[in-house]
Amino acid sequence: MIRVPELIERKRDGGELSADELAELMLGYAQGDIPDYQLAAFAMAVFFRGLTSAETYALTDALIRTGETVDILLDVTNPGLWMAHCHIAEHHESGMMFSFKVTP
């Protein structure tokens, strides 16, 4: 079992978390083993320190596994040509990048 306070402290102090640590953190939260307040503290550390590209990829991978889908609701109030895309470059070729036009 991971020691969540240590992960939060490391992220707060600008450290990088491994893919395994992020996957275990998300799984532990999903299973109810990690309380809301600890995940909130982790989210605050990420808000202030950000994620590296590797952490962003690992966190996305931990949350959305191969073969799973996610529905995204988008409320666009500004007319024009828009583009939506995943931030993982390998996903662009599988349809996770598209454009659409919003008319007034």
Helices and strands as residue ranges (DSSP letters): H 4-12, H 19-30, H 36-49, H 53-63, E 80-85, G 89-94, E 97-102
